[in-house]
Amino acid sequence: MRTPIANKGQAFTHEERKVLKLRGLLPEAVTSIELETKRAMVQLRRKSTPLEKYIFLQGMQDTNEDVYYRMLIENTAELMPIVYTPTVGEACQEFSHIYRQTPRGLYISINDIGNVRLPAITCLSVAEILDNWPEKDIRAIVFTDGERILGLGDQGVNGMGIPIGKLALYT
């Protein structure tokens, strides 16, 4: 349940719950992924601002990727303006306030290029940083330097919302 790629919420069958030791951690009823998606859309639509909807969607991506991507596929016209422009601009401006602990990108600084040694700190090389990414089956990469984000100017690390949004579009 703590792995977004494998989590199915209440859609885990009774047998899966037994094998994965999930009994007691979920309500008894088994639901379909379709119902999980409909429930999530109801929750999303109760949010009053596009930024609140963006934050909700990020939380869904962090907990149940099946439902997250089903939401995007089944409600593309409604959700694309939230996942990407125009909402992603506001999300970038607020990124440091809404950042969640689930990594959705790698941060490589000028100090990470090569094997830079700083006083009392040894920085990893870029290759070592890339090896830190938990997924090994990588099919798309989006880079940004955080400059000129949607005409908002240099957003620095807060510009990470752009690659996150683009990868949601590409997936």
C-alpha positions in Angstrom: 0.0 0.0 0.0 3.0 2.3 0.4 4.2 1.8 -3.1 2.3 4.0 -5.6 3.0 1.7 -8.5 1.6 -1.4 -6.8 -1.1 0.2 -4.6 -4.7 -0.7 -5.6 -6.4 0.8 -2.6 -9.6 -1.1 -1.8 -9.3 -2.9 -5.2 -7.0 -5.5 -3.6 -8.8 -8.8 -3.7 -9.3 -10.7 -0.4 -6.6 -13.2 -1.5 -4.1 -10.4 -2.3 -4.9 -8.8 1.1 -4.1 -12.1 2.8 -0.9 -12.7 0.9 0.3 -9.1 1.3 -0.7 -8.9 4.9 -3.2 -6.1 4.3 -6.1 -7.6 6.2 -7.3 -5.2 8.7 -5.6 -2.3 7.0 -8.4 -1.7 4.5 -12.2 -1.7 4.9 -13.6 -5.2 4.2 -15.3 -4.4 0.9 -13.4 -5.0 -2.3 -14.0 -2.3 -4.9 -13.1 -2.0 -8.5 -10.4 0.4 -9.8 -13.2 2.1 -11.7 -15.0 2.9 -8.5 -11.7 4.0 -6.9 -11.2 6.4 -9.8 -14.8 7.8 -9.6 -14.4 8.4 -5.8 -11.1 10.2 -6.4 -12.7 12.4 -9.1 -15.5 13.3 -6.6 -12.9 14.3 -4.0 -10.9 16.3 -6.6 -14.0 18.2 -7.8 -14.7 19.2 -4.2 -11.5 21.2 -4.1 -12.1 24.9 -4.7 -9.0 26.1 -6.5 -6.8 24.7 -9.3 -3.8 24.7 -6.9 -5.7 22.6 -4.4 -6.7 20.2 -7.2 -3.0 20.1 -8.3 -1.9 19.2 -4.8 -4.7 16.5 -4.6 -3.5 15.0 -7.8 0.1 14.9 -6.6 -1.0 13.1 -3.5 -2.9 10.6 -5.6 0.2 10.1 -7.8 2.2 9.5 -4.6 -0.3 6.9 -3.3 -2.0 5.1 -6.2 -0.6 5.6 -9.7 -3.3 3.4 -11.3 -6.0 5.7 -10.1 -4.0 8.8 -10.9 -3.4 7.8 -14.5 -6.9 6.6 -15.0 -8.1 10.0 -13.7 -6.0 11.7 -16.4 -7.0 9.3 -19.2 -10.7 9.4 -18.4 -10.9 13.2 -17.7 -8.1 14.6 -20.0 -9.8 17.8 -20.9 -10.7 18.6 -17.3 -7.4 17.7 -15.8 -4.7 18.8 -18.2 -5.1 22.4 -17.3 -4.5 21.3 -13.7 -1.6 19.0 -14.3 0.1 21.4 -16.7 -0.6 24.9 -17.9 -2.0 27.1 -16.5 -2.0 25.7 -13.0 1.6 24.4 -13.1 2.9 28.0 -13.2 1.3 28.7 -9.8 2.4 25.3 -8.6 6.0 26.2 -9.5 5.7 29.5 -7.7 4.4 27.6 -4.6 6.6 24.5 -5.1 8.7 24.9 -2.0 5.5 25.2 0.1 3.7 22.2 -1.5 6.6 19.9 -2.0 6.0 16.3 -0.9 8.7 13.8 0.1 8.0 11.4 -2.8 10.8 12.0 -5.3 9.5 13.0 -8.7 12.8 14.3 -10.1 16.5 14.6 -9.5 18.2 17.8 -8.5 21.7 18.2 -9.9 23.6 21.3 -8.9 26.7 22.9 -10.2 28.6 21.2 -7.3 27.6 17.8 -8.5 29.4 18.1 -11.9 32.4 15.8 -11.9 33.9 15.0 -8.5 33.9 18.3 -6.8 35.3 18.3 -3.3 34.1 21.0 -1.0 35.3 21.5 2.6 34.1 18.5 4.7 31.7 17.4 1.9 32.4 15.1 -1.0 29.9 15.6 -3.7 28.7 12.7 -5.9 29.4 12.7 -9.6 26.4 13.1 -11.8 26.5 9.4 -12.7 26.3 8.5 -9.1 23.3 10.8 -8.6 21.5 9.2 -11.6 22.1 5.8 -10.0 20.2 7.0 -6.9 16.9 7.1 -8.9 14.9 4.2 -7.5 13.4 3.1 -10.9 15.7 1.5 -13.4 13.2 1.1 -16.3 13.4 4.8 -17.4 11.6 5.6 -20.7 11.4 9.4 -20.6 13.5 12.2 -19.1 12.6 15.9 -19.0 15.4 18.4 -18.1 15.0 22.0 -16.9 17.4 24.5 -15.5 14.4 26.3 -13.9 14.8 29.4 -16.1 12.0 31.1 -18.0 9.3 28.9 -16.6 6.1 29.8 -18.5 7.2 33.4 -18.6 7.5 33.6 -14.9 11.3 34.0 -14.8 13.9 32.0 -13.1 12.2 29.6 -10.6 15.3 27.7 -9.7 14.5 24.4 -8.0 10.8 25.4 -7.9 10.8 24.8 -11.6 10.6 21.1 -11.0 6.9 21.3 -11.4 7.4 21.6 -15.2 9.2 18.3 -15.7 6.7 16.6 -13.4 3.8 18.0 -15.4 5.4 17.1 -18.7 6.0 13.6 -17.7 2.4 13.2 -16.6 1.4 14.4 -20.1 3.8 12.0 -21.8 2.8 9.0 -19.7 
